[in-house]
Structure formats: structure tokens, C-alpha cells
Amino acid sequence: MNELLVFMCDGAPVRGEIVSISSAWQAVLERRNDPPVVRRMLGDFVGAATLLSASLKFDGTLIIQAQSKGPIQLLVVECKSDLTMRATVKLSVEADSIDPNATLGELLDADNTGRLVITLDPSDRQPSQPPYQGIVALQEHRGTVIKPVTSAAEAIALYMQNSEQLDTRIWLASNDTHVGGLLLQRLPDSGDHTHLDPQLVAEGWTRIQTLGETITNEELLTLSPETILRRLFLEESVESGVRSFPARPVRFSCRCSRAKVADVLRMLGEEEVESILAEQGAVETECDFCAKAYRFDAVDCGQVFKTDLLTDATRPPSSGH
């Protein structure tokens, strides 16, 4: 199962999504050896990014990025509007030193300075046009009390509340083989639901949330989105109506390329690259997302700095690369 299902509730202004990811998630983990607690957190953010990307109203990419001074130094998940995704995480400590029961706050917000950044980047964005970014602290400030965020679901809910000003509930689960998620979102009191009494609208949102709260991690990780929809909202469907749309496929896809690595070499500068060549004989790097290896020898590097055309500045790896 690698699919996302969108549904609408006719008896309440509620939009929902259910996602189940298996082989696409395993492709993310294929070349990684992170501690289980880190894998679960990365999986939860993969589920969250996929759910949020399904509502993008433009062709582009949604990026969830978290940086901290905690055990997880950097976490990045990218999901495009066509639901192709990739993800990576970098640790600042040895893997075996991480508490297997650590919370998100302990991993990403050890000193209460961690931040979650969600970027919406349209594919047709002009160079002078910055992408939209929403930044959420990984703590809730309740008066003088600071409450650390404990899960990816809680962090995303805070983002939606602060940045999108939409009531949103999200449930996420992940293990070594599957990622599952459920998102419920209260829509503005307009459009198809303007005929509903405001009290019925509020009651409907509460009712749908109550049904969502019955979901279990096991169900999210083992059942198809269609089965989850039927189990959770059968009564709601019979009494008020629940409409689902055709399921959309989710897949892993990395956007790394030899040309992009050449662009990085240009940014490093010719002097720095020549220094690496003198010391190592070649410039070698590996994609953080898919672990694909790239090697540039002296001839390759020379070509990088001889032309302004990036397509001319790279050549296919010669034999032995």
C-alpha cells in the first residue's frame, strides 16, 4: 500500500485524508541505519508531509525541516504535489547513545530553541520570489509555563493552528515497514456547508473528531485507507454522507543529479575544489536522501569551472567512477 485517500463529510464542514505508505517508506530506510526511535520520528514526519502535500493548490514542493542542538541535528522531508517524497535525518551524537524512549522534544528541542519550518515552494516560483515559510517553535507557551512538543502530530497541529488558522487534528504512526496517518480539518463555514446551523456545524466537528480519536496505531499501520474510512465513519456515512475521491499513489523519488553536484562544486569555489583534489585525488560525495554516490576526478572538476552552462559542465561518469 502506497496511497492517499481524501474524503469529505456532508454533515459537517470537515475534510479528511488517510495515508498508508509501505514500499516507498522502505525505500527511504533502505540505506539508513538510524536508531528505531529516530526512524519512527522520521516516518511520522513523512506521513505528515504527505498528508499536507495532498492539499496543495499548486504544482510544487512542501518541505518540513527541523534543526536543533539536540541529538537530531537536522531532519528534512520533502513531498511534491504529485506525492513523490524523500527524507533524511542527521545525528549530532552516536546512534547508540540515543534514549530509545526519547520524545520529539528531547531529540529536537533539548534547549528549547528548536524550530520546525514548513516551506511551500511552487515549481514556477521566480528567482526573486521567496517561497512561503511557516515557522513554529517546538514548545507551547502557556503563560510562564513552557510545554515541550512531544510528537510530530502535535508539532503539525501547532503549525496548522498558528500558520493556517485552521482547526486540524492529525494522527501518525510508523514502524520499519509502514507509515500511516489520518488528518481531519475543519473547513471554513462557507461553501457547501452554509446551509448548516452553526451549532450543528460545531457539533459535527466535535463528532468527527471523536470518531477519529478511536483510530489505533495498529490500524494505521496495517489497514488500507479505504478500510479505515469504512470502519471509522460507517455510521456517519449512513446518517449524513461521507464522500471519498479516487486514491492517489505515493512513491519515493530523489531529485539528486550529477548536474546538481556540479553546481555545489561551483559554490565551493575552484580553489577549495583543487585543494580536495590535491588531498584525495577526486571529489566524492553521497546523496543524503538516496545514498547515491557521485565522483568527480580532475578532468570532471576542470570542466565544471570551464563553462557557465551546467549541462556542459558535467559528463557521464567515465569507467571506474
Residue pairs with C-beta under 8 A, 6 or more apart in sequence:
1 20
1 21
1 22
1 178
1 224
1 225
2 20
2 21
2 22
2 23
2 24
2 249
2 250
2 251
3 19
3 20
3 224
3 225
3 247
3 248
3 249
3 250
4 17
4 18
4 19
4 20
4 50
4 51
4 54
4 83
4 225
4 247
4 248
4 250
5 17
5 18
5 19
5 225
5 226
5 229
5 244
5 245
5 247
5 248
6 15
6 16
6 17
6 54
6 244
6 245
6 248
7 15
7 16
7 17
7 18
7 229
7 233
7 242
7 243
7 244
7 245
8 14
8 15
8 16
8 242
8 243
9 15
9 16
9 204
9 208
9 233
9 236
9 240
9 241
9 242
10 192
10 240
10 241
10 242
10 243
11 196
11 200
11 204
11 236
11 239
11 240
11 241
12 193
12 196
12 200
12 201
12 203
12 204
12 205
12 207
12 208
12 240
13 186
13 187
13 188
13 189
13 191
13 192
13 193
13 196
13 201
13 204
13 205
14 184
14 185
14 186
14 187
14 204
14 205
14 208
15 55
15 184
15 185
15 187
16 182
16 183
16 184
16 185
16 208
16 212
17 51
17 54
17 55
17 181
17 182
17 183
18 180
18 181
18 182
18 183
18 225
18 228
18 229
19 47
19 50
19 51
19 54
19 179
19 180
19 181
19 182
19 225
19 250
20 178
20 179
20 180
20 220
20 223
20 224
20 225
21 46
21 47
21 50
21 178
21 179
21 180
21 250
22 177
22 178
22 179
23 252
24 85
24 250
24 251
24 252
25 43
25 46
25 174
25 177
25 178
25 179
25 252
26 176
26 177
27 252
28 42
28 46
28 85
28 86
28 87
28 252
28 289
29 39
29 176
30 291
31 290
31 291
32 39
32 89
32 291
33 95
34 42
34 89
34 91
34 95
35 95
35 96
35 98
35 100
36 100
36 176
37 98
37 99
37 100
37 101
37 102
37 107
38 72
38 89
38 91
38 95
38 98
38 107
39 174
39 176
40 174
40 175
41 72
41 75
41 89
41 104
41 107
41 152
42 75
42 77
42 87
42 89
42 174
43 172
43 174
43 175
43 179
44 151
44 152
44 153
44 172
44 173
44 174
44 179
44 181
45 64
45 66
45 75
45 77
45 87
45 152
46 77
46 79
46 85
46 87
46 174
46 179
47 152
47 172
47 173
47 174
47 179
47 180
47 181
48 64
48 77
48 152
48 153
48 156
48 170
48 172
48 181
49 62
49 63
49 64
49 77
49 78
49 79
49 85
49 87
50 79
50 83
50 85
50 179
50 181
50 250
51 170
51 181
51 183
52 62
52 64
52 79
52 118
52 156
52 183
53 62
53 79
53 80
53 81
53 83
53 85
54 83
54 248
55 185
56 62
56 81
56 120
58 81
58 122
58 123
58 124
59 81
59 82
59 122
59 123
59 124
60 80
60 81
60 120
60 121
60 122
60 123
60 124
60 125
61 78
61 79
61 80
61 81
61 119
61 120
61 121
61 123
62 78
62 79
62 80
62 81
62 118
62 119
62 120
62 121
63 76
63 77
63 78
63 117
63 118
63 119
63 121
64 75
64 76
64 77
64 78
64 116
64 117
64 118
65 74
65 75
65 76
65 77
65 116
65 117
65 118
65 119
66 72
66 74
66 75
66 108
66 114
66 115
66 116
66 117
66 138
67 73
67 74
67 75
67 114
67 115
67 117
68 107
68 108
68 109
68 110
68 113
68 114
68 115
68 138
69 92
69 110
69 111
69 113
69 114
70 92
70 106
70 107
70 108
70 109
70 110
70 111
70 114
71 91
71 92
71 93
71 97
71 98
71 102
71 106
71 107
71 110
72 89
72 90
72 91
72 92
72 107
72 108
73 90
73 91
73 92
74 88
74 89
74 90
75 87
75 88
75 89
75 90
75 108
76 87
76 88
76 89
76 288
77 85
77 86
77 87
78 85
78 86
78 87
79 85
80 253
83 248
83 249
83 250
83 251
84 250
84 251
84 252
84 253
85 250
85 251
85 252
85 253
86 252
86 253
86 254
86 255
86 289
86 290
87 289
88 288
88 289
90 288
91 98
98 107
99 106
103 148
103 150
103 151
104 138
104 148
104 149
104 150
104 151
104 152
104 154
104 155
105 114
105 138
105 139
105 148
105 149
105 150
106 148
108 114
108 138
109 138
109 139
109 148
109 149
112 139
112 146
112 148
114 137
114 138
115 135
115 136
115 137
115 138
116 135
116 136
116 137
116 138
116 155
116 159
117 133
117 134
117 135
117 136
118 133
118 134
118 136
118 159
118 163
119 131
119 132
119 133
120 131
120 132
120 133
121 131
121 132
122 131
125 131
134 159
134 162
134 163
134 164
136 155
136 158
136 159
136 162
136 163
138 148
138 149
138 155
139 146
139 147
139 148
139 149
140 146
140 147
140 149
140 158
141 147
149 155
149 158
151 172
152 172
153 170
153 171
153 172
156 168
156 170
157 168
157 169
157 170
160 166
160 167
160 168
160 170
160 185
161 167
161 168
166 185
166 186
166 187
167 185
167 186
167 205
168 183
168 184
168 185
168 186
169 183
169 184
169 185
169 209
169 212
170 181
170 182
170 183
170 184
171 181
171 182
171 183
171 212
171 215
171 220
172 179
172 180
172 181
172 220
173 179
173 180
173 181
173 217
173 220
173 221
174 180
174 221
175 221
178 221
178 222
179 221
180 217
180 219
180 220
180 221
181 220
182 212
182 215
182 220
182 228
182 232
184 208
184 209
184 212
186 205
187 193
189 196
189 198
189 201
193 201
196 204
204 240
207 236
208 233
208 236
211 232
211 233
211 236
212 232
214 232
215 228
215 232
219 228
219 231
220 228
223 231
225 247
226 244
226 247
229 242
229 244
230 237
233 242
236 242
254 287
254 289
254 290
254 292
256 287
256 289
256 290
256 292
256 294
258 294
258 314
258 316
258 317
259 310
259 311
259 313
259 314
261 285
261 294
261 296
261 314
262 296
262 300
262 304
262 310
262 313
262 314
263 310
264 285
265 273
265 283
265 296
265 301
265 304
266 304
266 305
266 313
270 305
273 283
273 301
273 304
273 305
274 301
276 283
277 283
277 297
277 298
277 301
281 297
281 298
282 295
282 296
282 297
282 298
283 295
283 296
283 300
283 301
284 293
284 294
284 295
284 296
285 293
285 294
286 292
286 293
286 294
287 293
287 294
295 317
295 321
296 304
297 318
297 321
299 318
300 314
300 315
303 312
303 313
303 314
303 315
304 313
304 314
305 313
306 313
307 313
